[in-house]
Amino acid sequence: MLTINVTVLLAVIVVLRLRRRTEARSRSDEKLTVIIVLALGVLIAPTPVGQAILDLIGQLASGVSQSGR
């Protein structure tokens, strides 16, 4: 249960950070955003939502690779 709460908090932080103007970001600010997004991905991955996202991306990737043949 704690994992979901931390995940929601990180998702809100990511949305707030990405809403800022691009010109206002420093390189260290961008690195921090990347670290937060990676942590969010690690927390989402083992959940049922994370597995559903993985399945959806896998289906999209296989559809794109089959359409290229």
Sequence and secondary structure as in RCSB ss.txt:
>XXXX:A:sequence
MLTINVTVLLAVIVVLRLRRRTEARSRSDEKLTVIIVLALGVLIAPTPVGQAILDLIGQLASGVSQSGR
>XXXX:A:secstr
 HHHHHHHHHHHHHHHHHTS GGG  HHHHHHHHHHHHHHHHHHTTSHHHHHHHHHHHHHHHHHHHHT 
